[in-house]
């Protein structure tokens, strides 16, 4: 499935136009090689322990900042939903 990802995989649409090969596409980056072995397990472990929590933290920080900025957690009379 990763090989057929549009724009990121070598077998997907526009892959050949972007110069994707089996050695520089998203599948190679996810597996750490061309076969599933210890590198794939290590990359999966690192992604789940470091990558996903960082992405989730950044998204939560942006969400909390927007809630504060829009004053949705303050006085309900001045909430962004009641402005007209």
Gaussian input, Z-matrix of N, CA and C with variables (Angstrom, degrees):
# hf/3-21g

backbone

0 1
 N
 C     1     B1
 C     2     B2     1     A1
 N     3     B3     2     A2     1     D1
 C     4     B4     3     A3     2     D2
 C     5     B5     4     A4     3     D3
 N     6     B6     5     A5     4     D4
 C     7     B7     6     A6     5     D5
 C     8     B8     7     A7     6     D6
 N     9     B9     8     A8     7     D7
 C    10    B10     9     A9     8     D8
 C    11    B11    10    A10     9     D9
 N    12    B12    11    A11    10    D10
 C    13    B13    12    A12    11    D11
 C    14    B14    13    A13    12    D12
 N    15    B15    14    A14    13    D13
 C    16    B16    15    A15    14    D14
 C    17    B17    16    A16    15    D15
 N    18    B18    17    A17    16    D16
 C    19    B19    18    A18    17    D17
 C    20    B20    19    A19    18    D18
 N    21    B21    20    A20    19    D19
 C    22    B22    21    A21    20    D20
 C    23    B23    22    A22    21    D21
 N    24    B24    23    A23    22    D22
 C    25    B25    24    A24    23    D23
 C    26    B26    25    A25    24    D24
 N    27    B27    26    A26    25    D25
 C    28    B28    27    A27    26    D26
 C    29    B29    28    A28    27    D27
 N    30    B30    29    A29    28    D28
 C    31    B31    30    A30    29    D29
 C    32    B32    31    A31    30    D30
 N    33    B33    32    A32    31    D31
 C    34    B34    33    A33    32    D32
 C    35    B35    34    A34    33    D33
 N    36    B36    35    A35    34    D34
 C    37    B37    36    A36    35    D35
 C    38    B38    37    A37    36    D36
 N    39    B39    38    A38    37    D37
 C    40    B40    39    A39    38    D38
 C    41    B41    40    A40    39    D39
 N    42    B42    41    A41    40    D40
 C    43    B43    42    A42    41    D41
 C    44    B44    43    A43    42    D42
 N    45    B45    44    A44    43    D43
 C    46    B46    45    A45    44    D44
 C    47    B47    46    A46    45    D45
 N    48    B48    47    A47    46    D46
 C    49    B49    48    A48    47    D47
 C    50    B50    49    A49    48    D48
 N    51    B51    50    A50    49    D49
 C    52    B52    51    A51    50    D50
 C    53    B53    52    A52    51    D51
 N    54    B54    53    A53    52    D52
 C    55    B55    54    A54    53    D53
 C    56    B56    55    A55    54    D54
 N    57    B57    56    A56    55    D55
 C    58    B58    57    A57    56    D56
 C    59    B59    58    A58    57    D57
 N    60    B60    59    A59    58    D58
 C    61    B61    60    A60    59    D59
 C    62    B62    61    A61    60    D60
 N    63    B63    62    A62    61    D61
 C    64    B64    63    A63    62    D62
 C    65    B65    64    A64    63    D63
 N    66    B66    65    A65    64    D64
 C    67    B67    66    A66    65    D65
 C    68    B68    67    A67    66    D66
 N    69    B69    68    A68    67    D67
 C    70    B70    69    A69    68    D68
 C    71    B71    70    A70    69    D69
 N    72    B72    71    A71    70    D70
 C    73    B73    72    A72    71    D71
 C    74    B74    73    A73    72    D72
 N    75    B75    74    A74    73    D73
 C    76    B76    75    A75    74    D74
 C    77    B77    76    A76    75    D75
 N    78    B78    77    A77    76    D76
 C    79    B79    78    A78    77    D77
 C    80    B80    79    A79    78    D78
 N    81    B81    80    A80    79    D79
 C    82    B82    81    A81    80    D80
 C    83    B83    82    A82    81    D81
 N    84    B84    83    A83    82    D82
 C    85    B85    84    A84    83    D83
 C    86    B86    85    A85    84    D84
 N    87    B87    86    A86    85    D85
 C    88    B88    87    A87    86    D86
 C    89    B89    88    A88    87    D87
 N    90    B90    89    A89    88    D88
 C    91    B91    90    A90    89    D89
 C    92    B92    91    A91    90    D90
 N    93    B93    92    A92    91    D91
 C    94    B94    93    A93    92    D92
 C    95    B95    94    A94    93    D93
 N    96    B96    95    A95    94    D94
 C    97    B97    96    A96    95    D95
 C    98    B98    97    A97    96    D96
 N    99    B99    98    A98    97    D97
 C   100   B100    99    A99    98    D98
 C   101   B101   100   A100    99    D99
 N   102   B102   101   A101   100   D100
 C   103   B103   102   A102   101   D101
 C   104   B104   103   A103   102   D102
 N   105   B105   104   A104   103   D103
 C   106   B106   105   A105   104   D104
 C   107   B107   106   A106   105   D105
 N   108   B108   107   A107   106   D106
 C   109   B109   108   A108   107   D107
 C   110   B110   109   A109   108   D108
 N   111   B111   110   A110   109   D109
 C   112   B112   111   A111   110   D110
 C   113   B113   112   A112   111   D111
 N   114   B114   113   A113   112   D112
 C   115   B115   114   A114   113   D113
 C   116   B116   115   A115   114   D114
 N   117   B117   116   A116   115   D115
 C   118   B118   117   A117   116   D116
 C   119   B119   118   A118   117   D117
 N   120   B120   119   A119   118   D118
 C   121   B121   120   A120   119   D119
 C   122   B122   121   A121   120   D120
 N   123   B123   122   A122   121   D121
 C   124   B124   123   A123   122   D122
 C   125   B125   124   A124   123   D123
 N   126   B126   125   A125   124   D124
 C   127   B127   126   A126   125   D125
 C   128   B128   127   A127   126   D126
 N   129   B129   128   A128   127   D127
 C   130   B130   129   A129   128   D128
 C   131   B131   130   A130   129   D129
 N   132   B132   131   A131   130   D130
 C   133   B133   132   A132   131   D131
 C   134   B134   133   A133   132   D132
 N   135   B135   134   A134   133   D133
 C   136   B136   135   A135   134   D134
 C   137   B137   136   A136   135   D135
 N   138   B138   137   A137   136   D136
 C   139   B139   138   A138   137   D137
 C   140   B140   139   A139   138   D138
 N   141   B141   140   A140   139   D139
 C   142   B142   141   A141   140   D140
 C   143   B143   142   A142   141   D141
 N   144   B144   143   A143   142   D142
 C   145   B145   144   A144   143   D143
 C   146   B146   145   A145   144   D144
 N   147   B147   146   A146   145   D145
 C   148   B148   147   A147   146   D146
 C   149   B149   148   A148   147   D147
 N   150   B150   149   A149   148   D148
 C   151   B151   150   A150   149   D149
 C   152   B152   151   A151   150   D150
 N   153   B153   152   A152   151   D151
 C   154   B154   153   A153   152   D152
 C   155   B155   154   A154   153   D153
 N   156   B156   155   A155   154   D154
 C   157   B157   156   A156   155   D155
 C   158   B158   157   A157   156   D156
 N   159   B159   158   A158   157   D157
 C   160   B160   159   A159   158   D158
 C   161   B161   160   A160   159   D159
 N   162   B162   161   A161   160   D160
 C   163   B163   162   A162   161   D161
 C   164   B164   163   A163   162   D162
 N   165   B165   164   A164   163   D163
 C   166   B166   165   A165   164   D164
 C   167   B167   166   A166   165   D165
 N   168   B168   167   A167   166   D166
 C   169   B169   168   A168   167   D167
 C   170   B170   169   A169   168   D168
 N   171   B171   170   A170   169   D169
 C   172   B172   171   A171   170   D170
 C   173   B173   172   A172   171   D171
 N   174   B174   173   A173   172   D172
 C   175   B175   174   A174   173   D173
 C   176   B176   175   A175   174   D174
 N   177   B177   176   A176   175   D175
 C   178   B178   177   A177   176   D176
 C   179   B179   178   A178   177   D177
 N   180   B180   179   A179   178   D178
 C   181   B181   180   A180   179   D179
 C   182   B182   181   A181   180   D180
 N   183   B183   182   A182   181   D181
 C   184   B184   183   A183   182   D182
 C   185   B185   184   A184   183   D183
 N   186   B186   185   A185   184   D184
 C   187   B187   186   A186   185   D185
 C   188   B188   187   A187   186   D186
 N   189   B189   188   A188   187   D187
 C   190   B190   189   A189   188   D188
 C   191   B191   190   A190   189   D189
 N   192   B192   191   A191   190   D190
 C   193   B193   192   A192   191   D191
 C   194   B194   193   A193   192   D192
 N   195   B195   194   A194   193   D193
 C   196   B196   195   A195   194   D194
 C   197   B197   196   A196   195   D195
 N   198   B198   197   A197   196   D196
 C   199   B199   198   A198   197   D197
 C   200   B200   199   A199   198   D198
 N   201   B201   200   A200   199   D199
 C   202   B202   201   A201   200   D200
 C   203   B203   202   A202   201   D201
 N   204   B204   203   A203   202   D202
 C   205   B205   204   A204   203   D203
 C   206   B206   205   A205   204   D204
 N   207   B207   206   A206   205   D205
 C   208   B208   207   A207   206   D206
 C   209   B209   208   A208   207   D207
 N   210   B210   209   A209   208   D208
 C   211   B211   210   A210   209   D209
 C   212   B212   211   A211   210   D210
 N   213   B213   212   A212   211   D211
 C   214   B214   213   A213   212   D212
 C   215   B215   214   A214   213   D213
 N   216   B216   215   A215   214   D214
 C   217   B217   216   A216   215   D215
 C   218   B218   217   A217   216   D216
 N   219   B219   218   A218   217   D217
 C   220   B220   219   A219   218   D218
 C   221   B221   220   A220   219   D219
 N   222   B222   221   A221   220   D220
 C   223   B223   222   A222   221   D221
 C   224   B224   223   A223   222   D222
 N   225   B225   224   A224   223   D223
 C   226   B226   225   A225   224   D224
 C   227   B227   226   A226   225   D225
 N   228   B228   227   A227   226   D226
 C   229   B229   228   A228   227   D227
 C   230   B230   229   A229   228   D228
 N   231   B231   230   A230   229   D229
 C   232   B232   231   A231   230   D230
 C   233   B233   232   A232   231   D231
 N   234   B234   233   A233   232   D232
 C   235   B235   234   A234   233   D233
 C   236   B236   235   A235   234   D234
 N   237   B237   236   A236   235   D235
 C   238   B238   237   A237   236   D236
 C   239   B239   238   A238   237   D237
 N   240   B240   239   A239   238   D238
 C   241   B241   240   A240   239   D239
 C   242   B242   241   A241   240   D240
 N   243   B243   242   A242   241   D241
 C   244   B244   243   A243   242   D242
 C   245   B245   244   A244   243   D243
 N   246   B246   245   A245   244   D244
 C   247   B247   246   A246   245   D245
 C   248   B248   247   A247   246   D246
 N   249   B249   248   A248   247   D247
 C   250   B250   249   A249   248   D248
 C   251   B251   250   A250   249   D249

   B1=1.4451
   B2=1.5264
   B3=1.3117
   B4=1.4609
   B5=1.5263
   B6=1.3289
   B7=1.4598
   B8=1.5193
   B9=1.3260
   B10=1.4621
   B11=1.5260
   B12=1.3202
   B13=1.4605
   B14=1.5315
   B15=1.3302
   B16=1.4661
   B17=1.5208
   B18=1.3156
   B19=1.4549
   B20=1.5138
   B21=1.3225
   B22=1.4616
   B23=1.5186
   B24=1.3088
   B25=1.4552
   B26=1.5170
   B27=1.3087
   B28=1.4572
   B29=1.5213
   B30=1.3323
   B31=1.4634
   B32=1.5220
   B33=1.2981
   B34=1.4589
   B35=1.5127
   B36=1.3448
   B37=1.4551
   B38=1.5264
   B39=1.2965
   B40=1.4640
   B41=1.5169
   B42=1.3250
   B43=1.4560
   B44=1.5073
   B45=1.3179
   B46=1.4595
   B47=1.5223
   B48=1.3338
   B49=1.4632
   B50=1.5253
   B51=1.3201
   B52=1.4627
   B53=1.5196
   B54=1.3191
   B55=1.4618
   B56=1.5182
   B57=1.3272
   B58=1.4596
   B59=1.5266
   B60=1.3123
   B61=1.4596
   B62=1.5249
   B63=1.3432
   B64=1.4679
   B65=1.5302
   B66=1.3250
   B67=1.4603
   B68=1.5204
   B69=1.3325
   B70=1.4688
   B71=1.5282
   B72=1.3235
   B73=1.4637
   B74=1.5213
   B75=1.3277
   B76=1.4615
   B77=1.5337
   B78=1.3096
   B79=1.4677
   B80=1.5256
   B81=1.3126
   B82=1.4629
   B83=1.5290
   B84=1.3407
   B85=1.4619
   B86=1.5214
   B87=1.3352
   B88=1.4615
   B89=1.5239
   B90=1.3272
   B91=1.4588
   B92=1.5216
   B93=1.3138
   B94=1.4583
   B95=1.5126
   B96=1.3041
   B97=1.4531
   B98=1.5115
   B99=1.3070
   B100=1.4604
   B101=1.5244
   B102=1.3362
   B103=1.4621
   B104=1.5249
   B105=1.3300
   B106=1.4603
   B107=1.5281
   B108=1.3288
   B109=1.4599
   B110=1.5295
   B111=1.3058
   B112=1.4637
   B113=1.5211
   B114=1.3275
   B115=1.4664
   B116=1.5282
   B117=1.3204
   B118=1.4569
   B119=1.5283
   B120=1.3146
   B121=1.4549
   B122=1.5235
   B123=1.3129
   B124=1.4588
   B125=1.5290
   B126=1.3224
   B127=1.4616
   B128=1.5217
   B129=1.3076
   B130=1.4584
   B131=1.5263
   B132=1.3133
   B133=1.4645
   B134=1.5294
   B135=1.3214
   B136=1.4605
   B137=1.5216
   B138=1.3378
   B139=1.4654
   B140=1.5244
   B141=1.3359
   B142=1.4601
   B143=1.5264
   B144=1.3248
   B145=1.4707
   B146=1.5275
   B147=1.3196
   B148=1.4610
   B149=1.5214
   B150=1.3037
   B151=1.4661
   B152=1.5098
   B153=1.3069
   B154=1.4640
   B155=1.5323
   B156=1.3461
   B157=1.4737
   B158=1.5270
   B159=1.3266
   B160=1.4703
   B161=1.5227
   B162=1.3159
   B163=1.4680
   B164=1.5276
   B165=1.3336
   B166=1.4663
   B167=1.5328
   B168=1.3274
   B169=1.4654
   B170=1.5189
   B171=1.3172
   B172=1.4645
   B173=1.5279
   B174=1.3203
   B175=1.4580
   B176=1.5244
   B177=1.3314
   B178=1.4660
   B179=1.5233
   B180=1.3288
   B181=1.4643
   B182=1.5210
   B183=1.3251
   B184=1.4633
   B185=1.5279
   B186=1.3133
   B187=1.4623
   B188=1.5200
   B189=1.3330
   B190=1.4543
   B191=1.5231
   B192=1.3342
   B193=1.4564
   B194=1.5280
   B195=1.3503
   B196=1.4613
   B197=1.5273
   B198=1.3153
   B199=1.4611
   B200=1.5230
   B201=1.3270
   B202=1.4680
   B203=1.5211
   B204=1.3214
   B205=1.4614
   B206=1.5199
   B207=1.3084
   B208=1.4597
   B209=1.5226
   B210=1.3061
   B211=1.4627
   B212=1.5219
   B213=1.2914
   B214=1.4605
   B215=1.5193
   B216=1.3238
   B217=1.4586
   B218=1.5284
   B219=1.3083
   B220=1.4609
   B221=1.5189
   B222=1.3004
   B223=1.4616
   B224=1.5252
   B225=1.3302
   B226=1.4671
   B227=1.5265
   B228=1.3398
   B229=1.4604
   B230=1.5248
   B231=1.3346
   B232=1.4524
   B233=1.5222
   B234=1.2955
   B235=1.4512
   B236=1.5220
   B237=1.3090
   B238=1.4622
   B239=1.5210
   B240=1.3165
   B241=1.4620
   B242=1.5249
   B243=1.3357
   B244=1.4561
   B245=1.5227
   B246=1.3217
   B247=1.4645
   B248=1.5167
   B249=1.3199
   B250=1.4768
   B251=1.4847
   A1=110.15
   A2=117.83
   A3=119.85
   A4=111.12
   A5=117.40
   A6=120.20
   A7=111.74
   A8=118.23
   A9=122.23
   A10=112.84
   A11=118.64
   A12=122.07
   A13=109.40
   A14=118.23
   A15=119.94
   A16=112.22
   A17=115.66
   A18=121.54
   A19=115.20
   A20=118.58
   A21=121.12
   A22=113.43
   A23=117.57
   A24=121.77
   A25=111.55
   A26=115.92
   A27=119.16
   A28=112.79
   A29=118.84
   A30=121.18
   A31=112.57
   A32=118.03
   A33=121.38
   A34=112.43
   A35=115.94
   A36=119.80
   A37=110.70
   A38=116.49
   A39=125.06
   A40=113.25
   A41=119.47
   A42=121.37
   A43=112.47
   A44=116.32
   A45=119.52
   A46=111.29
   A47=117.97
   A48=121.06
   A49=111.45
   A50=116.45
   A51=121.13
   A52=112.66
   A53=116.99
   A54=120.98
   A55=113.99
   A56=118.00
   A57=121.17
   A58=110.23
   A59=115.55
   A60=122.58
   A61=107.43
   A62=118.30
   A63=118.68
   A64=113.66
   A65=118.00
   A66=120.73
   A67=114.05
   A68=118.18
   A69=118.86
   A70=112.12
   A71=117.86
   A72=119.46
   A73=110.64
   A74=116.35
   A75=121.34
   A76=111.76
   A77=117.90
   A78=120.76
   A79=110.41
   A80=116.83
   A81=120.61
   A82=110.06
   A83=116.38
   A84=119.87
   A85=113.18
   A86=116.60
   A87=119.90
   A88=112.41
   A89=116.33
   A90=119.96
   A91=113.32
   A92=118.04
   A93=120.24
   A94=111.56
   A95=117.92
   A96=124.27
   A97=109.26
   A98=115.75
   A99=118.51
   A100=112.73
   A101=118.31
   A102=122.18
   A103=109.70
   A104=116.18
   A105=120.87
   A106=107.61
   A107=115.85
   A108=120.90
   A109=108.76
   A110=117.44
   A111=121.85
   A112=111.80
   A113=118.33
   A114=120.27
   A115=111.45
   A116=117.02
   A117=120.61
   A118=111.06
   A119=116.97
   A120=120.99
   A121=110.91
   A122=117.22
   A123=121.07
   A124=111.15
   A125=117.44
   A126=119.97
   A127=111.29
   A128=117.77
   A129=121.27
   A130=110.48
   A131=117.18
   A132=121.72
   A133=110.72
   A134=116.94
   A135=120.72
   A136=110.52
   A137=117.26
   A138=120.71
   A139=110.71
   A140=117.26
   A141=120.37
   A142=112.83
   A143=117.85
   A144=120.27
   A145=113.47
   A146=117.90
   A147=120.78
   A148=112.26
   A149=117.56
   A150=121.52
   A151=113.98
   A152=118.11
   A153=121.11
   A154=111.79
   A155=120.69
   A156=118.52
   A157=113.70
   A158=118.16
   A159=119.89
   A160=110.17
   A161=117.10
   A162=120.58
   A163=110.07
   A164=117.56
   A165=120.72
   A166=110.77
   A167=118.21
   A168=121.62
   A169=111.62
   A170=116.89
   A171=120.32
   A172=110.01
   A173=117.49
   A174=119.80
   A175=111.58
   A176=118.36
   A177=120.67
   A178=111.44
   A179=117.69
   A180=121.02
   A181=110.12
   A182=117.36
   A183=120.68
   A184=110.20
   A185=117.26
   A186=120.75
   A187=111.31
   A188=118.44
   A189=121.09
   A190=111.29
   A191=116.99
   A192=120.86
   A193=110.54
   A194=116.63
   A195=119.87
   A196=111.56
   A197=117.85
   A198=120.37
   A199=109.41
   A200=117.95
   A201=121.39
   A202=111.43
   A203=115.67
   A204=120.88
   A205=111.43
   A206=117.64
   A207=121.29
   A208=112.71
   A209=117.91
   A210=124.07
   A211=112.38
   A212=117.73
   A213=120.61
   A214=111.69
   A215=118.25
   A216=120.10
   A217=111.94
   A218=118.48
   A219=121.89
   A220=110.07
   A221=115.97
   A222=122.87
   A223=110.66
   A224=118.29
   A225=119.90
   A226=113.21
   A227=117.66
   A228=120.33
   A229=111.72
   A230=117.47
   A231=121.43
   A232=111.72
   A233=115.85
   A234=120.40
   A235=110.16
   A236=116.74
   A237=121.10
   A238=111.30
   A239=118.71
   A240=121.98
   A241=111.35
   A242=117.70
   A243=120.22
   A244=112.65
   A245=118.35
   A246=120.17
   A247=109.90
   A248=116.56
   A249=120.49
   A250=110.60
   D1=-38.60
   D2=-178.91
   D3=-66.20
   D4=-32.83
   D5=178.72
   D6=-65.63
   D7=-28.46
   D8=-176.57
   D9=-96.67
   D10=10.13
   D11=179.08
   D12=-66.16
   D13=127.93
   D14=-178.89
   D15=-60.67
   D16=125.60
   D17=177.12
   D18=80.87
   D19=-17.64
   D20=-178.69
   D21=-114.45
   D22=-22.44
   D23=-178.26
   D24=-105.47
   D25=152.89
   D26=-177.08
   D27=-74.95
   D28=-21.24
   D29=178.66
   D30=-97.77
   D31=-6.21
   D32=-177.54
   D33=-83.23
   D34=173.58
   D35=177.74
   D36=-61.68
   D37=139.18
   D38=178.47
   D39=70.05
   D40=2.19
   D41=178.75
   D42=-63.88
   D43=-43.73
   D44=-179.87
   D45=-69.66
   D46=-29.54
   D47=178.77
   D48=-71.70
   D49=-28.56
   D50=-179.99
   D51=-92.21
   D52=1.73
   D53=177.14
   D54=79.64
   D55=25.69
   D56=179.56
   D57=-75.21
   D58=135.49
   D59=174.81
   D60=-126.04
   D61=170.96
   D62=177.15
   D63=-62.64
   D64=-11.66
   D65=-177.51
   D66=-107.40
   D67=6.19
   D68=175.14
   D69=-141.98
   D70=19.34
   D71=179.62
   D72=-94.46
   D73=-176.57
   D74=-175.16
   D75=-67.62
   D76=-33.13
   D77=179.12
   D78=-63.31
   D79=-43.25
   D80=178.52
   D81=-62.84
   D82=-39.67
   D83=178.75
   D84=-67.48
   D85=-36.04
   D86=179.46
   D87=-73.19
   D88=-39.06
   D89=-175.96
   D90=-86.98
   D91=-22.11
   D92=-176.04
   D93=77.05
   D94=19.81
   D95=-179.12
   D96=168.68
   D97=-165.00
   D98=-178.23
   D99=-99.85
   D100=-4.97
   D101=178.36
   D102=-130.33
   D103=161.13
   D104=177.18
   D105=-82.94
   D106=116.43
   D107=179.88
   D108=-151.06
   D109=-153.11
   D110=-176.84
   D111=-63.27
   D112=-33.79
   D113=178.41
   D114=-63.15
   D115=-39.19
   D116=178.46
   D117=-64.91
   D118=-41.37
   D119=177.98
   D120=-64.22
   D121=-42.81
   D122=179.18
   D123=-64.27
   D124=-43.97
   D125=179.41
   D126=-65.21
   D127=-38.80
   D128=177.83
   D129=-64.40
   D130=-43.04
   D131=179.12
   D132=-62.68
   D133=-45.68
   D134=-179.63
   D135=-64.60
   D136=-41.50
   D137=179.08
   D138=-60.87
   D139=-43.37
   D140=-177.29
   D141=-74.47
   D142=-29.61
   D143=-177.99
   D144=-90.90
   D145=-27.06
   D146=-175.81
   D147=-119.25
   D148=-50.69
   D149=-172.87
   D150=-66.37
   D151=-51.71
   D152=-177.42
   D153=-64.53
   D154=-44.05
   D155=176.42
   D156=-62.69
   D157=-34.23
   D158=178.21
   D159=-67.50
   D160=-45.65
   D161=179.15
   D162=-62.62
   D163=-44.04
   D164=179.50
   D165=-63.87
   D166=-40.13
   D167=178.90
   D168=-63.49
   D169=-43.46
   D170=179.44
   D171=-63.43
   D172=-43.90
   D173=179.22
   D174=-64.66
   D175=-38.37
   D176=177.64
   D177=-67.68
   D178=-39.21
   D179=178.30
   D180=-62.32
   D181=-44.42
   D182=177.88
   D183=-63.15
   D184=-41.49
   D185=178.94
   D186=-62.39
   D187=-48.99
   D188=-179.51
   D189=-63.04
   D190=-38.01
   D191=178.67
   D192=-63.62
   D193=-42.99
   D194=179.51
   D195=-66.54
   D196=-37.25
   D197=177.82
   D198=-63.78
   D199=-44.01
   D200=177.74
   D201=-64.36
   D202=-44.87
   D203=-176.92
   D204=-63.95
   D205=-39.33
   D206=-178.25
   D207=-83.33
   D208=-1.61
   D209=176.56
   D210=62.37
   D211=30.92
   D212=-179.64
   D213=-75.10
   D214=-21.74
   D215=-177.88
   D216=-96.64
   D217=3.92
   D218=179.64
   D219=-94.10
   D220=-145.79
   D221=-178.34
   D222=-60.04
   D223=125.90
   D224=-178.11
   D225=-61.82
   D226=-25.88
   D227=179.30
   D228=-69.20
   D229=-25.24
   D230=-179.58
   D231=-107.91
   D232=18.25
   D233=179.10
   D234=-66.03
   D235=157.50
   D236=179.93
   D237=-64.69
   D238=-19.13
   D239=-179.62
   D240=-78.50
   D241=-22.58
   D242=-175.35
   D243=-100.93
   D244=-1.16
   D245=178.53
   D246=-74.85
   D247=128.25
   D248=175.76
   D249=-155.37

